Amino acid sequence: MLEIGIIRNQKERVVEGYHKRNLPETAIQELDVIISLDDERKSVQTSLDATLAESNALSKEIGDLFKAGKANEVAEKKEKVAALKEMTKELETKHKEIKDRIEEKLLSLPNVPHSSVPKGKTPEENEVFKAWDKSFPSLHADALPHWELAEKYDLFSLSLGVQLTGSGFPVYKGKGAKLQRALISFFLDEATNAGFQEIIPPLLVNRHSARGTGQLPDKEGQMYYCEKDDLYLIPTAEVPVTNLYREAVVPVESLPIKMTGYTPCFRREAGSYGADVKGLNRVHQFDKVEIVVIEHPDKSYDTLMSMVQHVEGLLEKLELPYRILRLCGGDMGFNSALTFDFEVFSAAQQKWLEVSSVSNFESFQANRMTLRYKDTDGKNKLAHTLNGSALALARIVASLLENNQTTDGIVIPEVLRRYTGFDKI
């Protein structure tokens, strides 16, 4: 959620950023409505403060009059205090109504893109931040896509998932399950070795948590909802892990706070059909290791680049061809100020598959969560939050199977062999 101060003092930057996001003018005009409402809120607050001050002064006078035995004057003052209390209630109600209206409007506005975010409306207009400049895997003539490899070697089944749950819920088996577990362990070990504290969070969150990281109200339709308990299945570990610090004030010396967590992730992905979502390309449940950082505002972009380098290192060790994209304004997430996407090349499908997003949200999530740090001057200030997939497994598995297939099996990358216990499927 944008800070009112940013809208007031940096309105030109906000408008320019919203144009990058291709927001309609009606949405941009809401900025003026919010400023006007905030002016009204301030005016009501001033009247409220004055009314409370007058009421408190009169109450003190009443005490003094009682001591002096001036009963007639006491009655008169009490009438005035009663009237002021009624006025106070009315002003408090009005103040809350205006504040709620401001918050409702703020919750509907996305984050302001960083100055480096390119203009654009579609994924095709994303900027290639780092291109793959090495050779691509050369597959044999009878190479198969990962869903056929899975059937051939009995690694996972989508049809069994349909039988148990529905489409988009794979069942991993045998060496396919072992490969999945090996990747999770590898990613977690790499994250903890890089200084991230491992967290095992709940897989269900309440509305406050989903709202805090920006899933509500923006992505409510993409989340699985347990109506009876008013809980949501998490779309990513980012939600519970970041919310560990909701309404917290952390000492500045504790920054950065670096956390990692493995969880299954659940996404409805409504409208996902066709060849582009075949196999593991897009599923409703998948495993992912997430990295989350709470950082000082002055250091958050340096931290973002270190997180990008961490994810890059994972793909290098897995020997997967990859490229890094800087997302354009029209393709960025609601919460993000700057996002880098990682894509790996799927040799059998001859296409790039997104496997990670690494983002800086600046103070956007922290403002929703009231996540602050106590600075050296003693003041509480909003922290910056960042997160990244390190990594999402489904498409990593798809790429590993396709890119490493040979005529007599699938070669396991060397870095995973101590986790799998085998070097070939």
ABEGO torsion letter per residue (X at the ends): XBBAAAAAAAAAAAAAAAAAAGBBAAAAAAAAAAAAAAAAAAAAAAAAAAAAAAAAAAAAAAAAAAAAGBAAAAAAAAAAAAAAAAAAAAAAAAAAAAAAAAAAAAAABBBBBBAABBBEABAAABBBABBBABBBBBBBAABBBAAAAAAAAGABBAAAAAAAAEBGBBBBBEAAAAAAAAAAAAAAAAAAAAGBBBBBBBABBBAAAAAAAGAOAAAAAABBBBAAAGBBBBABAAAAAAAAABGBBBBAAAOBBBBBBBBBBBBAGBGBBEAAABEAABBABBBBBBBBBBBBAAAAAAAAAAAAAAAAAAAAAAGBBBBBBBBBAAABBAABABBBBBBBBBAAAGBBBBABBBBBAEAAAAAAAGBBBBBAAGBBBBBBBBBBBOBBAAAAAAAAAAAABBAAEBBBBAAAAAAAGBABX
